[in-house]
């Protein structure tokens, strides 16, 4: 006669019990892991396979096997199925490595018009060329198998992720120069509050925003109407007035924005902006500009005009290559695109410049930013 089944003592640490409790309450874990975690926790309270099976709703032998696995492999390892022998893999590790190496090349390097691989194209190429390379196991390679192999290696040859190559060896030095100018702004503002005498200086953050679309509406906007449409209604049709370039510089000491709207942004437009600054400040004021490395800023025409000005009138501080984000004027352009330029004009304007001015001035509100005041000529 068989003896009574002896209760098995299961000892778990506090950390294991906490993790099992989290899994037992989870709604995203697989159901088998949740059930087995509940079995182990219930067995800690009641050391009876039959009682735990009735409580969980499974056979008592299922509970017994789960507890035995926890004793043999650990509580967390018992939540997963043990690996089964299954069928021997037909694709060798060497063949997988060859396929992954092939996926790391571009499709155009192998005579295809495609620049990048697709999984279907990669599977077809592998079927046609793998036997000659010594990997006959890939002769019947399916597209789904390619996806599995590439997924295991976390390779996505059909996608492109952009990166930024470092092209300026003096990036840190130039960045420090820009930051020193910003520090100078803070020092000058404190000196102005204490009413200390200082040399007159203006610090302007400057940049251009090209390709702004001047778009006008062909019908008036409709105001919100209770019960019909809660927002402003705008007709889908619009009229294009071409593209424009916004040349703007913000005085970091006063917050005043100097701006020009022109069809292009060449050296002559940049010189025109410098003339605008030259006339906006007294002759004794030194004007310091923070700007990027656009060709118009260092062209022969720009340098020739600067040579005609008194020494110390203009001083340029260039941001590093790919470092335009250091320029505070970019924040102003964000405000313009968000609250002004990105929307249509209220009515059809005559001419591209008129359309852009009407929209920009109409949308630019002092409540958006107290320092943004547009000056145009």
Secondary structure by P-SEA (a helix, b strand, c coil): ccccbbbbbbbbcaaaaaaaaaaaacccccaaaaaaaaaaaaaaacccaaaaaaaacccaaaaaaaaaaaaaccaaaaacccccccccccccaaaaaaaaaaaaccccccccccccccaaaaaaaaaaccccccccccccccaaaaaaaaaaacccccbbbbbbcccccaaaaaaaaaaaaaaaaaaaaaaaaacccccbbbbbbccccccccbbbbcbbbbcccccccccbbbbccccccbbbbbbbcccccccbbbbbbcccccaaaaaaaaaaaaaaccccbbbbbbbccccccccaaaaaaaaacccccbbbbbccccccccccaaaaaaaaaacccccccccccccaaaaaaaaaaaaccccccccbbbbcc
